[in-house]
Structure formats: C-alpha cells, structure tokens
Amino acid sequence: WSIFGCDEYQVVSNMSVRLGPGLVSSAVKSDLHCDMGGEFGTALNTDIFITVWRKVVEEGRWRYNAWTVKADPDTAFFPQRLRVVVAFHPDDHHGLYLNNCQFGLHGPLEVLSSRAVARWHNGIQECQRYFNSGPCLWGEDMFIDQCLDKVLKVQRVDDWNLISEAHCANKHWESCESQHVAFHPFKTIENYTTCVEQARNGSLPMVVA
C-alpha cells in the first residue's frame, strides 16, 4: 500500500538512506524543520516542500506518469482507489489538480497531473513574487493551492473521495471504513497498521452484475 503501490515511487528526505532492497531516499539540502504560525497557526513549511518538489522534478520520473502524488508518511494511502478516482478526471486542459477538502487543499495527499507538475515547477517564482512581500506565512498546501488556482490558472477539480481526516470535518476518519483514497493522520505504526486493516488493505467495493 501507500506510495509503494504506485507505478513508480520516490522517498525524499534530508539524507540519503537505504530503506530496503533497491530503495534509497533522495536527499535534499534542508533540516526539514519549520516554525508554526501564520494566519492559521499551521506549519510554515512552504520553503521545505518547494525544495522537495524541485528534487522530484530534477530526478524526472514524474514525466513518465500521468499523475504525481505527494503523500505524507502519516497518511494511510491506497493507490488502487486513486486509480479509480483519476479515471473520472482526464486532464483535457493545460494541467489539472484535485482539491481534496471543502476548506481548501490539504497537504497529506496532493494529486497533480503531469502538466500541472510542469506548470507548478515552472511557475514557483512567479507565485512567490505574486504572494510574498516577505517570509511566506502559509503552509505549503495553501501556497500550492493558491499558486496553481489563482496565478497559474491550472484547473482545480473538487473530489471529496480523496481523503478522510479530522481537519476536513470527517467525523469517523479514524475507523478507516469508508471508501476514501486516504486517511490521516496516524502517528504510530500501530495506529497506521490498524487503519490499513480496517480499510481491508484498500480493497475496492464489489460490483454485483
């Protein structure tokens, strides 16, 4: 499950670590620490994730896939469910990304088409100039959402099947029994594993003819 169920995957960290056979994390120059604050009292992690996205683009594997997903490690994510979701959202424009919450894009699971990734990477500095008169006081999810939608004019499509989490007013997110693509957050291995089991390893609903 998680990113390892995708056609390709990449783990990004602040050091290169052998995580398993044939899997080494991609290293970025960052201590991955940030302050809390801003208008919403959230992690001010925009600069960190811009660095991460640049590493993803630099290594280039996203070009060979129709969609790229950024998933936080405390997110129980089921790619087989996402494949069903994105089938309903063809990118017929100059890029498309999925908004996962009625309160705006939430960072635990970000889904961008390959054209959207290209526009995001090429337009980061334009968005920084547009929004920033100093240090960015937004979390990365709000920044990328506003950047793609308001500045770069990438198509934004709402899909509430993507994530179930407390911060998106999902009352029973911890049960992991709905058909959402992902559930968040699970801060311990025990809780994460329980979620995966409750979600039946991300099984799809049975279709009865």
C-alpha positions as CSV (number, residue, x, y, z in Angstrom):
1,W,0.0,0.0,0.0
2,S,0.9,3.7,0.2
3,I,3.3,5.1,-2.4
4,F,4.8,1.6,-2.9
5,G,1.7,0.5,-4.6
6,C,2.1,3.2,-7.3
7,D,3.7,2.5,-10.7
8,E,6.8,4.4,-9.5
9,Y,7.7,5.9,-6.2
10,Q,10.2,8.2,-4.6
11,V,11.0,8.9,-0.9
12,V,12.5,12.3,-0.2
13,S,14.4,13.2,3.0
14,N,17.2,15.3,4.2
15,M,19.7,12.4,3.9
16,S,20.2,9.5,1.5
17,V,19.2,6.3,3.4
18,R,18.9,2.8,2.1
19,L,15.3,1.9,3.1
20,G,15.2,-1.5,1.6
21,P,16.3,-3.6,-1.4
22,G,16.7,-1.2,-4.4
23,L,15.2,1.8,-2.4
24,V,17.3,4.7,-1.4
25,S,15.8,8.0,-0.3
26,S,16.5,11.2,-2.4
27,A,18.3,13.8,-0.3
28,V,17.6,17.5,-0.2
29,K,19.5,20.3,1.5
30,S,17.1,21.0,4.3
31,D,16.9,20.2,8.0
32,L,13.1,19.7,7.4
33,H,12.3,21.9,10.4
34,C,9.9,24.8,10.3
35,D,8.1,27.2,12.7
36,M,4.4,27.1,13.5
37,G,2.4,30.3,13.0
38,G,0.8,32.4,10.3
39,E,-2.9,33.2,9.9
40,F,-4.0,29.6,10.7
41,G,-1.3,28.5,13.2
42,T,0.0,25.8,10.9
43,A,3.4,24.6,10.0
44,L,5.2,27.2,7.8
45,N,6.7,24.6,5.6
46,T,6.3,26.1,2.1
47,D,10.1,26.5,1.6
48,I,10.7,22.9,2.6
49,F,8.2,21.5,0.2
50,I,9.4,23.7,-2.7
51,T,12.8,22.2,-2.2
52,V,11.2,18.7,-2.2
53,W,9.2,19.4,-5.3
54,R,12.3,20.7,-7.1
55,K,14.1,17.4,-6.3
56,V,11.2,15.4,-7.7
57,V,11.2,17.4,-10.9
58,E,15.0,17.2,-11.1
59,E,15.0,13.4,-10.9
60,G,12.4,13.4,-13.7
61,R,10.4,10.2,-13.2
62,W,7.2,12.2,-13.0
63,R,7.4,12.8,-16.7
64,Y,6.7,9.1,-17.4
65,N,3.4,9.1,-15.4
66,A,0.1,10.8,-16.0
67,W,-0.3,11.7,-12.3
68,T,2.0,12.6,-9.5
69,V,1.0,12.2,-5.8
70,K,2.6,13.8,-2.8
71,A,1.8,11.7,0.3
72,D,2.8,12.4,3.9
73,P,4.2,9.4,5.8
74,D,1.5,9.5,8.4
75,T,-1.2,9.1,5.7
76,A,-2.7,5.7,5.0
77,F,-2.9,5.9,1.3
78,F,-4.3,3.3,-1.2
79,P,-3.2,3.8,-4.8
80,Q,-5.7,1.3,-6.2
81,R,-8.5,3.5,-5.0
82,L,-6.8,6.6,-6.5
83,R,-6.6,4.9,-9.9
84,V,-10.4,4.7,-9.9
85,V,-10.8,8.4,-8.9
86,V,-8.4,9.8,-11.5
87,A,-10.1,7.9,-14.3
88,F,-13.0,10.3,-13.8
89,H,-10.7,13.4,-14.2
90,P,-8.9,13.4,-17.5
91,D,-6.5,16.3,-18.0
92,D,-8.0,17.9,-21.1
93,H,-6.6,21.3,-20.2
94,H,-3.2,22.8,-19.5
95,G,-2.9,20.9,-16.2
96,L,-5.3,19.7,-13.5
97,Y,-5.1,19.0,-9.8
98,L,-7.6,17.6,-7.3
99,N,-8.8,19.6,-4.3
100,N,-9.4,17.2,-1.5
101,C,-11.3,19.2,1.1
102,Q,-14.1,21.7,1.2
103,F,-11.8,24.0,3.3
104,G,-9.2,24.0,0.5
105,L,-6.4,21.7,-0.5
106,H,-4.9,19.7,2.4
107,G,-1.3,18.6,2.3
108,P,-1.4,15.0,3.4
109,L,-2.4,13.9,-0.1
110,E,-1.8,16.1,-3.2
111,V,-2.7,14.8,-6.6
112,L,-1.4,16.7,-9.7
113,S,-1.4,15.7,-13.4
114,S,1.9,15.7,-15.2
115,R,1.0,19.0,-16.9
116,A,0.2,20.5,-13.5
117,V,3.5,19.4,-12.1
118,A,5.3,21.1,-15.0
119,R,3.3,24.3,-14.6
120,W,3.9,24.3,-10.8
121,H,7.6,23.9,-11.1
122,N,8.0,26.5,-13.8
123,G,5.7,28.9,-12.0
124,I,7.0,28.8,-8.4
125,Q,9.0,32.0,-8.7
126,E,6.0,33.8,-10.3
127,C,3.8,32.8,-7.4
128,Q,6.4,33.8,-4.8
129,R,6.6,37.3,-6.4
130,Y,2.8,37.5,-6.6
131,F,2.0,36.5,-3.0
132,N,5.1,37.3,-0.9
133,S,6.3,40.7,0.4
134,G,8.4,38.8,3.0
135,P,8.6,35.3,4.6
136,C,5.6,33.1,3.5
137,L,3.2,32.7,6.4
138,W,1.2,29.9,4.7
139,G,1.6,26.2,4.9
140,E,2.7,24.5,1.7
141,D,-0.7,23.2,0.9
142,M,-2.3,26.6,0.9
143,F,0.5,28.1,-1.1
144,I,0.4,25.4,-3.9
145,D,-3.4,25.6,-4.0
146,Q,-3.4,29.4,-4.4
147,C,-0.5,29.3,-6.8
148,L,-2.0,26.7,-9.1
149,D,-5.5,28.1,-9.0
150,K,-5.2,31.9,-8.7
151,V,-1.9,32.6,-10.5
152,L,-1.1,29.7,-12.9
153,K,-4.7,29.0,-13.8
154,V,-4.4,25.3,-13.5
155,Q,-7.8,23.6,-13.5
156,R,-8.9,22.8,-9.9
157,V,-11.3,19.9,-9.5
158,D,-13.0,19.1,-6.2
159,D,-13.2,15.4,-5.2
160,W,-14.2,14.5,-1.7
161,N,-13.3,10.8,-2.2
162,L,-9.6,11.6,-1.7
163,I,-9.1,12.0,2.0
164,S,-10.9,11.4,5.3
165,E,-9.3,13.4,8.2
166,A,-10.3,15.3,11.3
167,H,-9.3,18.7,9.8
168,C,-11.7,18.2,6.9
169,A,-14.8,17.6,9.2
170,N,-14.8,13.8,8.7
171,K,-16.3,12.5,12.0
172,H,-15.3,8.9,11.6
173,W,-11.9,9.2,9.8
174,E,-10.1,7.0,12.4
175,S,-12.3,4.0,11.6
176,C,-10.9,3.9,8.0
177,E,-14.0,2.0,6.9
178,S,-15.2,4.4,4.2
179,Q,-14.0,4.1,0.6
180,H,-11.7,7.2,0.7
181,V,-8.4,7.0,-1.1
182,A,-6.5,8.1,2.1
183,F,-6.9,8.6,5.8
184,H,-4.9,11.0,8.0
185,P,-3.2,11.3,10.5
186,F,-1.7,8.2,12.1
187,K,1.4,9.0,14.2
188,T,2.2,5.5,15.4
189,I,2.9,2.2,13.5
190,E,0.2,0.5,15.5
191,N,-2.5,3.0,14.6
192,Y,-1.4,3.1,10.9
193,T,-1.5,-0.7,10.7
194,T,-4.9,-0.8,12.3
195,C,-6.2,1.7,9.7
196,V,-4.8,-0.4,6.9
197,E,-6.5,-3.5,8.3
198,Q,-9.8,-1.6,8.9
199,A,-9.7,-0.4,5.2
200,R,-9.1,-4.1,4.2
201,N,-5.8,-3.1,2.6
202,G,-7.6,-0.6,0.4
203,S,-9.9,-3.1,-1.2
204,L,-12.4,-1.8,-3.8
205,P,-16.1,-2.2,-3.4
206,M,-17.5,-5.4,-5.0
207,V,-19.6,-4.9,-8.2
208,V,-22.5,-7.3,-8.5
209,A,-23.8,-7.8,-12.0
